[in-house]
């Protein structure tokens, strides 16, 4: 069994319990193929039974279309296909203010230099 991660736009989590069995899914958005769908492709992934409560409850922390990282196992499925089972979901960290500051300072410094080079705009 292989383990992988992906970063996608979060859409929702869903859980249904039938007797003693939980059926849980996480839904995420992907780029549309432009042939069979437009806007956002909606994809569902089953959640591992062992992680169903954790992943389902984590879904309440995210806004629609928020970038999340899903960790999942790829198990053998029928007809030589893989079956993805979500194990964990977390928010993708945005750049911190400190990391973004050097870029902002560089942009601010570039603007006055460009304005000074063109006296016709003054």
N, C-alpha and C positions, 0 to 999 in steps of 0.2 A: 504494500500500500504506500502511495506517495503522499506527501504533504506539500501544500502550496499556499500562497497568499495572492490576493488581488485587491486593487483599489478601485472602487466603483461608487456610483451615486446611490445612496440609500433610499429605498422606497418604503419598506415596511417589514414587519415580522408578523407571522400568523401562527396560531396554535389551535388545534382541535384535539380534544381527548375523547376517545371512544373506548368505553370500559377502562381497562388498565393500560391502554396504549396511547401515547402522545404522537401526534403527527404535527410537526412544526416545519415552517419554511421561512426563509429570508428572501425578500424580493429586492432586486436592484435594477438600475437602469444602465443601458449600454447604448452605444451609437447605433442608430437605425441603419438597416442595410440599404434603404432607399428603393427597395423593390417590393417587399411585402409589408413594410412598416415605415412610417414617417414620424418625426418627433423624437420619441424615446422608445427604445426596445425594452420591454419589461421581461425580466428573466427571474425565475424562481429557483431556489436551491434548497433541497431538503436539509434539515438540521439534524445532526447526529442525536440519537435518543439520549445519550449520556449528557449532552450539552444543551438539550432543548430548553430547559428553564432559563439557563444563563443567557443564551443568545436571544431568546424571546424577550426577556426582561431588559436586556441591553438596548433593544430596539426603541424603548421609550425615551432614551437619552438623545436620540438623533432627530434633526429636522429633515423634512423631505428634501431630497437631492443633496444632502450633506455628504461629503466624501468620506467613505469608511474603508477600512481594511478588513477583509474577511479571510480568516485562516480556515482551510478546509482539507479534508482527506479525499484522495481520489481512490475509490475502491473499484474492484472489478465489477463490471455490469455484464449484462447479456450481450451477445453478438459482438464481442471484442470492444465494447464501449466502456468508458469510465463512468462511474457514478460519484458525483461530488457530494460530500456531506460536510456542512458547515460545522466548525468547532468553536469558533470565537469571532467576535466582531468588535471593532474599536474605531474610534474617530481617527482620521489621519491628521496628524499634527500640522497646524499651519505654521509658517515661519514666525518666530518670535519677533517682538518689536525691536529687540536689539539686533537681530540678524537683518531685518528689513531697513534699519536706519542707515547703514552705509550706502545702500542703493538710493534712498531718498536724498541724502546729502549730495551724492554725485549728480543726481538730476537737477537739484537746486543750483549747484555750482555751474552746471552746463548752461542753464537758461540765461543768467546775466551775461556770460561770455558771448553767447549767440546774439543777444540784444545789442551789446556794445559793438559788435562787428558790423552791424547794419545801421549806420547813422540815419538812413532815410526814414526808418520807423520812429525815430525820436521826435 
